Amino acid sequence: MELIPQIKHVAIAGNIGAGKTTLCSQLAKQFGWQVHYESTDDNPYLVDFYTDMRRWSFNLQIYFLHTRYNQIMQILNGDVTVIQDRTIYEDANIFAPNLHDMGLMTGRDFNNYISLFNSMTAYIQPPDLLIYLKASIPTLVDHIQTRGREYEGSISIDYLKKLNERYENWINQYTFGRLLIISTDDLDFVNKQEDLGSIIQSVRTQLHGLF
């Protein structure tokens, strides 16, 4: 563990299978941070969503909105540094509009969701540092297959492609704070210590640049 000047909130963004959870754990161990993981094991909608996206899309997005908002409020009201697995902004800028455009969320539900998102985010602030894990479709598919979550078996290539396009558009317009983009296609930060070390050095440089 190393000492870094106190910040409140680091977040990792990226598509399904980009490696967010793994890198969260590794950076938390390196810098002595707490981790707020994305809720998957205890998510009451996730399995149903992948079985019937049209039926459960709104329920799932509201669940994520609520849990991520609570995470951010805990971070802002706490006195420790937290690294967050995915951000509240990805739901509203990527996942919900993608579901709407694919006809998997009605216009009524989408407008209701965005209205609630705007109301809630008026009371929070973006992370001090956003780390975006950029990955190609083959890399995402490989990671998804390797971890073997049964409910992810129905994810289509087309769905991942649409999400990747939205991620790129969102990141290209991101101006809320400091941003670090890491391309993961040629990195193996799980098995190669030198790859993890290069990421840690990049994060360290960004963090010191905040002060």
VEXMIVEX-507872 format. One record per residue: chain; residue number from 1; x, y, z of N, C-alpha, C in turn; residue in three letters. Coordinates in steps of 0.001 Angstrom, whole numbers, plus 500000, padded with zeros to 6 digits. Layout:
+--------+-----+--------+--------+--------+--------+--------+--------+--------+--------+--------+---------+
: cadena : num :     nu :     nv :     nw :    cau :    cav :    caw :     cu :     cv :     cw : residuo :
+--------+-----+--------+--------+--------+--------+--------+--------+--------+--------+--------+---------+
:      A : NUM :      X :      Y :      Z :      X :      Y :      Z :      X :      Y :      Z :     ALA :
...
+--------+-----+--------+--------+--------+--------+--------+--------+--------+--------+--------+---------+
//
This chain:
+--------+-----+--------+--------+--------+--------+--------+--------+--------+--------+--------+---------+
: cadena : num :     nu :     nv :     nw :    cau :    cav :    caw :     cu :     cv :     cw : residuo :
+--------+-----+--------+--------+--------+--------+--------+--------+--------+--------+--------+---------+
:      A :   1 : 500848 : 498800 : 500000 : 500000 : 500000 : 500000 : 500880 : 501245 : 500000 :     MET :
:      A :   2 : 500484 : 502256 : 499251 : 501262 : 503480 : 499213 : 500378 : 504672 : 499552 :     GLU :
:      A :   3 : 500985 : 505724 : 500051 : 500233 : 506903 : 500451 : 500052 : 507835 : 499260 :     LEU :
:      A :   4 : 498800 : 508190 : 499009 : 498447 : 509145 : 497961 : 497638 : 510251 : 498633 :     ILE :
:      A :   5 : 497842 : 511526 : 498279 : 497039 : 512592 : 498872 : 495544 : 512267 : 498810 :     PRO :
:      A :   6 : 494823 : 512670 : 499848 : 493437 : 512264 : 500015 : 492540 : 512762 : 498878 :     GLN :
:      A :   7 : 491897 : 511840 : 498229 : 490812 : 512134 : 497309 : 489643 : 511270 : 497747 :     ILE :
:      A :   8 : 488471 : 511543 : 497233 : 487287 : 510818 : 497685 : 486895 : 509691 : 496733 :     LYS :
:      A :   9 : 486977 : 509936 : 495428 : 486227 : 509083 : 494504 : 487012 : 508823 : 493218 :     HIS :
:      A :  10 : 487357 : 507562 : 493012 : 487905 : 507092 : 491735 : 486899 : 506095 : 491176 :     VAL :
:      A :  11 : 486682 : 506099 : 489878 : 485717 : 505177 : 489287 : 486287 : 504551 : 488029 :     ALA :
:      A :  12 : 485899 : 503308 : 487773 : 486313 : 502608 : 486564 : 485083 : 502379 : 485687 :     ILE :
:      A :  13 : 485176 : 502832 : 484443 : 484096 : 502680 : 483471 : 484535 : 501718 : 482378 :     ALA :
:      A :  14 : 483564 : 501072 : 481746 : 483888 : 500189 : 480641 : 482773 : 499218 : 480349 :     GLY :
:      A :  15 : 482804 : 498667 : 479173 : 481773 : 497749 : 478697 : 481766 : 496458 : 479521 :     ASN :
:      A :  16 : 480765 : 495645 : 479298 : 480657 : 494344 : 479947 : 481880 : 493505 : 479570 :     ILE :
:      A :  17 : 482600 : 493011 : 480568 : 483764 : 492186 : 480293 : 485061 : 492939 : 480095 :     GLY :
:      A :  18 : 485068 : 494246 : 480347 : 486283 : 495038 : 480120 : 487353 : 494808 : 481188 :     ALA :
:      A :  19 : 486952 : 494296 : 482352 : 487910 : 494051 : 483427 : 487795 : 495012 : 484590 :     GLY :
:      A :  20 : 486665 : 495691 : 484713 : 486487 : 496724 : 485738 : 486646 : 496181 : 487157 :     LYS :
:      A :  21 : 485932 : 495087 : 487450 : 485940 : 494549 : 488806 : 487334 : 494094 : 489210 :     THR :
:      A :  22 : 488023 : 493426 : 488310 : 489373 : 492943 : 488592 : 490323 : 494103 : 488874 :     THR :
:      A :  23 : 490261 : 495129 : 488023 : 491169 : 496262 : 488217 : 490804 : 497048 : 489469 :     LEU :
:      A :  24 : 489540 : 497140 : 489794 : 489125 : 497783 : 491045 : 489819 : 497132 : 492231 :     CYS :
:      A :  25 : 489785 : 495818 : 492266 : 490398 : 495079 : 493375 : 491899 : 495312 : 493433 :     SER :
:      A :  26 : 492548 : 495301 : 492276 : 493999 : 495454 : 492239 : 494435 : 496854 : 492649 :     GLN :
:      A :  27 : 493720 : 497871 : 492174 : 494079 : 499245 : 492530 : 493756 : 499535 : 493995 :     LEU :
:      A :  28 : 492654 : 498971 : 494489 : 492313 : 499156 : 495897 : 493402 : 498596 : 496798 :     ALA :
:      A :  29 : 493923 : 497448 : 496435 : 495007 : 496830 : 497215 : 496275 : 497670 : 497142 :     LYS :
:      A :  30 : 496565 : 498200 : 495962 : 497782 : 498987 : 495775 : 497749 : 500298 : 496553 :     GLN :
:      A :  31 : 496606 : 500987 : 496506 : 496531 : 502334 : 497076 : 495812 : 502398 : 498429 :     PHE :
:      A :  32 : 495324 : 501254 : 498912 : 494655 : 501250 : 500209 : 493259 : 501840 : 500176 :     GLY :
:      A :  33 : 492544 : 501663 : 499067 : 491198 : 502208 : 498924 : 490146 : 501169 : 499278 :     TRP :
:      A :  34 : 488967 : 501641 : 499577 : 487798 : 500772 : 499665 : 487212 : 500595 : 498264 :     GLN :
:      A :  35 : 486468 : 499508 : 498067 : 485855 : 499236 : 496768 : 484345 : 499180 : 496906 :     VAL :
:      A :  36 : 483654 : 499857 : 496001 : 482207 : 499687 : 495854 : 481980 : 498950 : 494547 :     HIS :
:      A :  37 : 481690 : 497659 : 494667 : 481501 : 496844 : 493477 : 480104 : 497036 : 492895 :     TYR :
:      A :  38 : 479999 : 496767 : 491586 : 478683 : 496741 : 490975 : 477928 : 495545 : 491521 :     GLU :
:      A :  39 : 476675 : 495756 : 491878 : 475887 : 494687 : 492487 : 475407 : 493708 : 491419 :     SER :
:      A :  40 : 475964 : 492494 : 491435 : 475549 : 491468 : 490473 : 474984 : 490239 : 491174 :     THR :
:      A :  41 : 475715 : 489721 : 492147 : 475269 : 488494 : 492814 : 473940 : 488669 : 493525 :     ASP :
:      A :  42 : 473708 : 489853 : 494107 : 472460 : 490071 : 494839 : 471481 : 490950 : 494058 :     ASP :
:      A :  43 : 471725 : 491105 : 492759 : 470827 : 491919 : 491923 : 469566 : 491111 : 491616 :     ASN :
:      A :  44 : 468383 : 491585 : 492022 : 467166 : 490790 : 491854 : 466617 : 490790 : 490431 :     PRO :
:      A :  45 : 467213 : 491575 : 489524 : 466669 : 491708 : 488174 : 467596 : 491188 : 487066 :     TYR :
:      A :  46 : 468871 : 490986 : 487381 : 469853 : 490774 : 486321 : 469578 : 489506 : 485504 :     LEU :
:      A :  47 : 469326 : 488393 : 486158 : 469067 : 487144 : 485437 : 467805 : 487274 : 484591 :     VAL :
:      A :  48 : 466749 : 487854 : 485164 : 465504 : 488041 : 484417 : 465712 : 488965 : 483220 :     ASP :
:      A :  49 : 466552 : 489983 : 483407 : 466807 : 490933 : 482322 : 467414 : 490242 : 481111 :     PHE :
:      A :  50 : 468425 : 489419 : 481323 : 469068 : 488757 : 480189 : 468173 : 487697 : 479561 :     TYR :
:      A :  51 : 467142 : 487266 : 480285 : 466171 : 486327 : 479730 : 465114 : 487051 : 478910 :     THR :
:      A :  52 : 464704 : 488244 : 479377 : 463655 : 489015 : 478707 : 463954 : 490504 : 478901 :     ASP :
:      A :  53 : 464810 : 491055 : 478038 : 465271 : 492432 : 478197 : 464121 : 493432 : 478127 :     MET :
:      A :  54 : 463184 : 493205 : 477248 : 462093 : 494162 : 477077 : 461254 : 494273 : 478358 :     ARG :
:      A :  55 : 461010 : 493162 : 478989 : 460178 : 493164 : 480193 : 460884 : 493800 : 481383 :     ARG :
:      A :  56 : 462188 : 493569 : 481527 : 462872 : 493922 : 482760 : 463859 : 495087 : 482625 :     TRP :
:      A :  57 : 463955 : 495706 : 481467 : 464957 : 496759 : 481263 : 464766 : 497939 : 482214 :     SER :
:      A :  58 : 463542 : 498427 : 482335 : 463299 : 499589 : 483193 : 463582 : 499253 : 484655 :     PHE :
:      A :  59 : 463119 : 498087 : 485100 : 463345 : 497674 : 486485 : 464832 : 497604 : 486797 :     ASN :
:      A :  60 : 465591 : 497015 : 485869 : 467033 : 496867 : 486090 : 467723 : 498221 : 486158 :     LEU :
:      A :  61 : 467387 : 499122 : 485245 : 468043 : 500429 : 485223 : 467702 : 501250 : 486459 :     GLN :
:      A :  62 : 466488 : 501145 : 486939 : 466115 : 501849 : 488172 : 466883 : 501274 : 489359 :     ILE :
:      A :  63 : 467048 : 499970 : 489376 : 467809 : 499333 : 490457 : 469253 : 499834 : 490455 :     TYR :
:      A :  64 : 469887 : 499853 : 489283 : 471260 : 500340 : 489195 : 471352 : 501815 : 489574 :     PHE :
:      A :  65 : 470397 : 502610 : 489121 : 470391 : 504042 : 489442 : 470337 : 504245 : 490946 :     LEU :
:      A :  66 : 469467 : 503517 : 491591 : 469299 : 503642 : 493045 : 470553 : 503202 : 493793 :     HIS :
:      A :  67 : 471105 : 502041 : 493438 : 472269 : 501529 : 494167 : 473505 : 502393 : 493936 :     THR :
:      A :  68 : 473688 : 502873 : 492711 : 474867 : 503709 : 492448 : 474741 : 505086 : 493102 :     ARG :
:      A :  69 : 473537 : 505614 : 493135 : 473322 : 506885 : 493833 : 473649 : 506736 : 495317 :     TYR :
:      A :  70 : 473207 : 505642 : 495916 : 473511 : 505405 : 497328 : 475013 : 505265 : 497550 :     ASN :
:      A :  71 : 475696 : 504591 : 496626 : 477148 : 504469 : 496731 : 477818 : 505835 : 496728 :     GLN :
:      A :  72 : 477396 : 506691 : 495798 : 478022 : 508011 : 495690 : 477766 : 508836 : 496942 :     ILE :
:      A :  73 : 476566 : 508776 : 497482 : 476268 : 509527 : 498700 : 477128 : 509035 : 499863 :     MET :
:      A :  74 : 477353 : 507735 : 499939 : 478237 : 507197 : 500977 : 479664 : 507690 : 500788 :     GLN :
:      A :  75 : 480110 : 507739 : 499535 : 481455 : 508225 : 499249 : 481608 : 509685 : 499661 :     ILE :
:      A :  76 : 480655 : 510509 : 499251 : 480741 : 511942 : 499521 : 480633 : 512250 : 501014 :     LEU :
:      A :  77 : 479885 : 511435 : 501740 : 479697 : 511663 : 503170 : 480733 : 510941 : 504027 :     ASN :
:      A :  78 : 481572 : 510133 : 503395 : 482581 : 509382 : 504133 : 483904 : 510116 : 504211 :     GLY :
:      A :  79 : 484877 : 509456 : 504822 : 486198 : 510073 : 504984 : 487309 : 509177 : 504466 :     ASP :
:      A :  80 : 486958 : 508255 : 503564 : 487957 : 507377 : 502958 : 487859 : 507502 : 501437 :     VAL :
:      A :  81 : 488918 : 507038 : 500752 : 488905 : 507022 : 499295 : 488261 : 505727 : 498821 :     THR :
:      A :  82 : 487339 : 505852 : 497875 : 486619 : 504696 : 497349 : 486837 : 504610 : 495844 :     VAL :
:      A :  83 : 487081 : 503404 : 495359 : 487097 : 503157 : 493922 : 485810 : 502417 : 493576 :     ILE :
:      A :  84 : 485111 : 502923 : 492575 : 483778 : 502430 : 492239 : 483794 : 501658 : 490923 :     GLN :
:      A :  85 : 483167 : 500508 : 490955 : 483039 : 499638 : 489789 : 481823 : 500096 : 488980 :     ASP :
:      A :  86 : 482091 : 500835 : 487909 : 481105 : 501457 : 487012 : 480454 : 502671 : 487678 :     ARG :
:      A :  87 : 480015 : 503617 : 486844 : 479488 : 504891 : 487323 : 478007 : 505046 : 487015 :     THR :
:      A :  88 : 477392 : 505955 : 487724 : 475991 : 506264 : 487507 : 475765 : 506891 : 486125 :     ILE :
:      A :  89 : 476816 : 507514 : 485578 : 476694 : 508199 : 484290 : 476627 : 507228 : 483116 :     TYR :
:      A :  90 : 477228 : 506058 : 483281 : 477168 : 505060 : 482205 : 475752 : 504558 : 481988 :     GLU :
:      A :  91 : 475008 : 504398 : 483068 : 473632 : 503928 : 482940 : 472800 : 504878 : 482081 :     ASP :
:      A :  92 : 472942 : 506178 : 482337 : 472106 : 507164 : 481660 : 472601 : 507517 : 480269 :     ALA :
:      A :  93 : 473912 : 507410 : 480041 : 474477 : 507801 : 478750 : 474675 : 506627 : 477798 :     ASN :
:      A :  94 : 474659 : 505425 : 478318 : 474968 : 504265 : 477477 : 473878 : 503202 : 477537 :     ILE :
:      A :  95 : 473658 : 502626 : 478715 : 472788 : 501457 : 478803 : 471319 : 501782 : 478589 :     PHE :
:      A :  96 : 470782 : 502783 : 479287 : 469371 : 503103 : 479129 : 469039 : 503588 : 477715 :     ALA :
:      A :  97 : 469798 : 504548 : 477133 : 469476 : 504961 : 475763 : 469666 : 503853 : 474740 :     PRO :
:      A :  98 : 470609 : 502954 : 474983 : 470789 : 501830 : 474064 : 469576 : 500903 : 474101 :     ASN :
:      A :  99 : 469076 : 500633 : 475281 : 467881 : 499802 : 475411 : 466685 : 500473 : 474739 :     LEU :
:      A : 100 : 466580 : 501774 : 474898 : 465491 : 502516 : 474270 : 465582 : 502455 : 472752 :     HIS :
:      A : 101 : 466768 : 502693 : 472223 : 466961 : 502683 : 470769 : 466746 : 501299 : 470170 :     ASP :
:      A : 102 : 467025 : 500261 : 470936 : 466824 : 498898 : 470456 : 465375 : 498437 : 470599 :     MET :
:      A : 103 : 464525 : 499310 : 471110 : 463129 : 498945 : 471309 : 462895 : 498069 : 472518 :     GLY :
:      A : 104 : 463871 : 498056 : 473431 : 463775 : 497210 : 474618 : 463346 : 497986 : 475858 :     LEU :
:      A : 105 : 463157 : 499299 : 475709 : 462596 : 500126 : 476769 : 461670 : 501142 : 476110 :     MET :
:      A : 106 : 460471 : 501267 : 476608 : 459502 : 502174 : 475998 : 459932 : 503626 : 476176 :     THR :
:      A : 107 : 459423 : 504491 : 475312 : 459721 : 505914 : 475437 : 459249 : 506473 : 476761 :     GLY :
:      A : 108 : 458119 : 506014 : 477225 : 457583 : 506477 : 478511 : 458524 : 506119 : 479659 :     ARG :
:      A : 109 : 458977 : 504874 : 479679 : 459894 : 504448 : 480741 : 461234 : 505155 : 480638 :     ASP :
:      A : 110 : 461726 : 505331 : 479410 : 463016 : 505991 : 479223 : 462962 : 507443 : 479698 :     PHE :
:      A : 111 : 461927 : 508155 : 479333 : 461789 : 509552 : 479764 : 461663 : 509649 : 481275 :     ASN :
:      A : 112 : 460948 : 508709 : 481863 : 460803 : 508669 : 483317 : 462158 : 508436 : 483971 :     ASN :
:      A : 113 : 462927 : 507509 : 483415 : 464250 : 507201 : 483945 : 465177 : 508413 : 483862 :     TYR :
:      A : 114 : 465235 : 509054 : 482703 : 466125 : 510204 : 482524 : 465733 : 511358 : 483441 :     ILE :
:      A : 115 : 464446 : 511557 : 483626 : 463985 : 512608 : 484534 : 464448 : 512334 : 485961 :     SER :
:      A : 116 : 464336 : 511091 : 486383 : 464786 : 510722 : 487724 : 466297 : 510851 : 487841 :     LEU :
:      A : 117 : 467021 : 510413 : 486821 : 468481 : 510539 : 486807 : 468900 : 512001 : 486955 :     PHE :
:      A : 118 : 468283 : 512893 : 486199 : 468632 : 514316 : 486262 : 468357 : 514891 : 487645 :     ASN :
:      A : 119 : 467274 : 514475 : 488262 : 466944 : 514968 : 489601 : 467970 : 514499 : 490626 :     SER :
:      A : 120 : 468366 : 513245 : 490523 : 469285 : 512670 : 491504 : 470705 : 513210 : 491325 :     MET :
:      A : 121 : 471161 : 513328 : 490087 : 472543 : 513747 : 489860 : 472762 : 515234 : 490121 :     THR :
:      A : 122 : 471695 : 515983 : 490321 : 471851 : 517387 : 490700 : 472456 : 517523 : 492095 :     ALA :
:      A : 123 : 472441 : 516440 : 492870 : 472909 : 516476 : 494252 : 474253 : 515766 : 494446 :     TYR :
:      A : 124 : 474874 : 515333 : 493362 : 476150 : 514638 : 493487 : 477176 : 515295 : 492580 :     ILE :
:      A : 125 : 478388 : 514771 : 492607 : 479442 : 515281 : 491730 : 480180 : 514101 : 491107 :     GLN :
:      A : 126 : 480781 : 514318 : 489941 : 481479 : 513216 : 489271 : 482734 : 512800 : 490017 :     PRO :
:      A : 127 : 483313 : 511650 : 489657 : 484517 : 511176 : 490355 : 485713 : 512103 : 490140 :     PRO :
:      A : 128 : 486627 : 512086 : 491105 : 487865 : 512867 : 490979 : 488689 : 512365 : 489798 :     ASP :
:      A : 129 : 488653 : 511057 : 489576 : 489353 : 510450 : 488453 : 488479 : 509351 : 487867 :     LEU :
:      A : 130 : 488262 : 509409 : 486560 : 487553 : 508350 : 485851 : 488556 : 507575 : 485015 :     LEU :
:      A : 131 : 488582 : 506262 : 485206 : 489435 : 505370 : 484420 : 488539 : 504609 : 483451 :     ILE :
:      A : 132 : 488796 : 504778 : 482165 : 487993 : 504084 : 481148 : 488788 : 502930 : 480564 :     TYR :
:      A : 133 : 488274 : 501723 : 480692 : 488893 : 500540 : 480108 : 488321 : 500330 : 478713 :     LEU :
:      A : 134 : 489138 : 500598 : 477731 : 488728 : 500488 : 476328 : 489102 : 499105 : 475817 :     LYS :
:      A : 135 : 488107 : 498372 : 475291 : 488361 : 497008 : 474840 : 487582 : 496722 : 473567 :     ALA :
:      A : 136 : 488184 : 495964 : 472664 : 487520 : 495561 : 471427 : 486533 : 494430 : 471718 :     SER :
:      A : 137 : 485677 : 494148 : 470756 : 484676 : 493098 : 470935 : 485315 : 491733 : 471206 :     ILE :
:      A : 138 : 486356 : 491313 : 470454 : 486973 : 490017 : 470765 : 487492 : 489926 : 472202 :     PRO :
:      A : 139 : 488063 : 491009 : 472704 : 488550 : 491009 : 474085 : 487402 : 490867 : 475069 :     THR :
:      A : 140 : 486323 : 491608 : 474838 : 485154 : 491525 : 475717 : 484575 : 490117 : 475723 :     LEU :
:      A : 141 : 484412 : 489550 : 474529 : 483840 : 488202 : 474416 : 484719 : 487185 : 475137 :     VAL :
:      A : 142 : 486019 : 487308 : 474966 : 486952 : 486385 : 475630 : 486824 : 486474 : 477144 :     ASP :
:      A : 143 : 486749 : 487688 : 477668 : 486618 : 487869 : 479113 : 485282 : 487325 : 479620 :     HIS :
:      A : 144 : 484206 : 487585 : 478880 : 482887 : 487119 : 479282 : 482841 : 485592 : 479313 :     ILE :
:      A : 145 : 483416 : 484977 : 478297 : 483427 : 483514 : 478245 : 484304 : 482922 : 479342 :     GLN :
:      A : 146 : 485418 : 483575 : 479632 : 486343 : 483067 : 480645 : 485715 : 483066 : 482031 :     THR :
:      A : 147 : 484974 : 484126 : 482366 : 484400 : 484172 : 483710 : 483143 : 483310 : 483836 :     ARG :
:      A : 148 : 482505 : 483000 : 482723 : 481481 : 481971 : 482702 : 480219 : 482236 : 483499 :     GLY :
:      A : 149 : 479780 : 483478 : 483558 : 478500 : 483756 : 484211 : 477362 : 483271 : 483315 :     ARG :
:      A : 150 : 476542 : 482389 : 483838 : 475524 : 481746 : 483016 : 474568 : 482750 : 482374 :     GLU :
:      A : 151 : 474168 : 483771 : 483128 : 473187 : 484722 : 482607 : 473762 : 485605 : 481496 :     TYR :
:      A : 152 : 475105 : 485675 : 481374 : 475711 : 486468 : 480316 : 475835 : 485699 : 478997 :     GLU :
:      A : 153 : 475456 : 484433 : 479015 : 475587 : 483611 : 477816 : 474713 : 484057 : 476666 :     GLY :
:      A : 154 : 473660 : 484820 : 476971 : 472734 : 485272 : 475927 : 473094 : 486634 : 475359 :     SER :
:      A : 155 : 474178 : 487250 : 475833 : 474580 : 488564 : 475323 : 475040 : 488421 : 473871 :     ILE :
:      A : 156 : 474489 : 489232 : 472997 : 474825 : 489136 : 471580 : 476001 : 490043 : 471235 :     SER :
:      A : 157 : 476684 : 489705 : 470156 : 477780 : 490539 : 469651 : 477244 : 491914 : 469270 :     ILE :
:      A : 158 : 476073 : 491952 : 468667 : 475473 : 493218 : 468255 : 475227 : 494125 : 469458 :     ASP :
:      A : 159 : 474776 : 493540 : 470553 : 474531 : 494310 : 471776 : 475832 : 494912 : 472294 :     TYR :
:      A : 160 : 476901 : 494117 : 472324 : 478201 : 494617 : 472778 : 478736 : 495712 : 471860 :     LEU :
:      A : 161 : 478540 : 495551 : 470544 : 478999 : 496558 : 469592 : 478292 : 497885 : 469812 :     LYS :
:      A : 162 : 476991 : 497830 : 470006 : 476224 : 499065 : 470233 : 476686 : 499763 : 471519 :     LYS :
:      A : 163 : 476945 : 498975 : 472549 : 477436 : 499557 : 473793 : 478814 : 500186 : 473598 :     LEU :
:      A : 164 : 479696 : 499503 : 472878 : 481038 : 500042 : 472633 : 480986 : 501367 : 471893 :     ASN :
:      A : 165 : 480106 : 501462 : 470899 : 479955 : 502716 : 470149 : 479507 : 503841 : 471067 :     GLU :
:      A : 166 : 478587 : 503540 : 471966 : 478108 : 504567 : 472905 : 479188 : 504953 : 473911 :     ARG :
:      A : 167 : 479963 : 503977 : 474333 : 481068 : 504292 : 475242 : 482056 : 505255 : 474586 :     TYR :
:      A : 168 : 482402 : 504977 : 473342 : 483354 : 505841 : 472640 : 482810 : 507261 : 472509 :     GLU :
:      A : 169 : 481547 : 507385 : 472150 : 480929 : 508717 : 472017 : 480909 : 509441 : 473357 :     ASN :
:      A : 170 : 480582 : 508733 : 474405 : 480509 : 509339 : 475733 : 481890 : 509800 : 476203 :     TRP :
:      A : 171 : 482877 : 508933 : 476058 : 484228 : 509267 : 476513 : 484799 : 510438 : 475709 :     ILE :
:      A : 172 : 484518 : 510473 : 474428 : 485013 : 511568 : 473587 : 484452 : 512920 : 474002 :     ASN :
:      A : 173 : 483315 : 512912 : 474698 : 482684 : 514161 : 475130 : 482774 : 514375 : 476639 :     GLN :
:      A : 174 : 483519 : 513523 : 477317 : 483572 : 513596 : 478775 : 484418 : 514787 : 479222 :     TYR :
:      A : 175 : 483812 : 515687 : 479984 : 484500 : 516900 : 480434 : 484282 : 517159 : 481925 :     THR :
:      A : 176 : 483790 : 516157 : 482651 : 483426 : 516382 : 484051 : 484625 : 516387 : 484991 :     PHE :
:      A : 177 : 485746 : 515832 : 484551 : 486899 : 515762 : 485434 : 488042 : 515029 : 484768 :     GLY :
:      A : 178 : 489035 : 514667 : 485573 : 490228 : 514011 : 485054 : 489876 : 512624 : 484521 :     ARG :
:      A : 179 : 490443 : 512287 : 483349 : 490111 : 511044 : 482648 : 491387 : 510316 : 482246 :     LEU :
:      A : 180 : 491421 : 509013 : 482531 : 492520 : 508153 : 482106 : 491943 : 507028 : 481249 :     LEU :
:      A : 181 : 492388 : 506935 : 480011 : 491923 : 505884 : 479091 : 492993 : 504800 : 479005 :     ILE :
:      A : 182 : 492598 : 503566 : 479265 : 493512 : 502431 : 479207 : 492975 : 501438 : 478179 :     ILE :
:      A : 183 : 493761 : 501191 : 477132 : 493388 : 500194 : 476129 : 493840 : 498818 : 476619 :     SER :
:      A : 184 : 492895 : 497905 : 476777 : 493189 : 496626 : 477424 : 493442 : 495478 : 476449 :     THR :
:      A : 185 : 493321 : 495720 : 475150 : 493460 : 494621 : 474192 : 494825 : 493943 : 474272 :     ASP :
:      A : 186 : 495872 : 494717 : 474519 : 497219 : 494162 : 474551 : 497782 : 494100 : 475961 :     ASP :
:      A : 187 : 496897 : 494193 : 476954 : 497328 : 494124 : 478352 : 496717 : 492906 : 479033 :     LEU :
:      A : 188 : 497465 : 492335 : 479947 : 496950 : 491248 : 480789 : 497330 : 491580 : 482227 :     ASP :
:      A : 189 : 496540 : 492474 : 482841 : 496898 : 492934 : 484176 : 496519 : 491926 : 485259 :     PHE :
:      A : 190 : 495958 : 490785 : 484856 : 495687 : 489711 : 485802 : 496917 : 488818 : 485971 :     VAL :
:      A : 191 : 497548 : 488469 : 484863 : 498631 : 487496 : 484890 : 500024 : 488088 : 484673 :     ASN :
:      A : 192 : 500095 : 489326 : 484206 : 501397 : 489928 : 483917 : 501629 : 491128 : 484835 :     LYS :
:      A : 193 : 502582 : 490981 : 485732 : 502845 : 492017 : 486722 : 503310 : 493316 : 486062 :     GLN :
:      A : 194 : 504024 : 493200 : 484948 : 504512 : 494415 : 484292 : 503359 : 495226 : 483691 :     GLU :
:      A : 195 : 502315 : 494530 : 483214 : 501144 : 495239 : 482677 : 500391 : 495952 : 483792 :     ASP :
:      A : 196 : 500214 : 495276 : 484920 : 499574 : 495912 : 486065 : 500415 : 497089 : 486548 :     LEU :
:      A : 197 : 501722 : 496920 : 486562 : 502602 : 497991 : 487014 : 502492 : 499234 : 486155 :     GLY :
:      A : 198 : 502344 : 499065 : 484838 : 502217 : 500223 : 483952 : 500907 : 500964 : 484205 :     SER :
:      A : 199 : 499847 : 500212 : 484513 : 498565 : 500851 : 484832 : 498669 : 501607 : 486149 :     ILE :
:      A : 200 : 499278 : 500986 : 487136 : 499439 : 501642 : 488441 : 500219 : 502937 : 488292 :     ILE :
:      A : 201 : 501264 : 502929 : 487481 : 502055 : 504138 : 487272 : 501228 : 505229 : 486598 :     GLN :
:      A : 202 : 500401 : 504858 : 485634 : 499537 : 505833 : 484954 : 498526 : 506434 : 485926 :     SER :
:      A : 203 : 497967 : 505587 : 486784 : 497005 : 506074 : 487777 : 497694 : 506994 : 488768 :     VAL :
:      A : 204 : 498878 : 506601 : 489221 : 499633 : 507426 : 490170 : 499906 : 508811 : 489585 :     ARG :
:      A : 205 : 500278 : 508855 : 488327 : 500560 : 510136 : 487667 : 499308 : 511003 : 487620 :     THR :
:      A : 206 : 498174 : 510406 : 487307 : 496922 : 511151 : 487254 : 496536 : 511685 : 488635 :     GLN :
:      A : 207 : 496711 : 510860 : 489655 : 496332 : 511264 : 491007 : 497185 : 512430 : 491499 :     LEU :
:      A : 208 : 498462 : 512369 : 491258 : 499332 : 513466 : 491689 : 499033 : 514739 : 490887 :     HIS :
:      A : 209 : 498507 : 514573 : 489691 : 498138 : 515735 : 488886 : 496916 : 516447 : 489405 :     GLY :
:      A : 210 : 496196 : 515816 : 490358 : 495007 : 516445 : 490925 : 495362 : 517477 : 491991 :     LEU :
:      A : 211 : 496654 : 517538 : 492376 : 497023 : 518408 : 493488 : 498087 : 519413 : 493067 :     PHE :
+--------+-----+--------+--------+--------+--------+--------+--------+--------+--------+--------+---------+
//
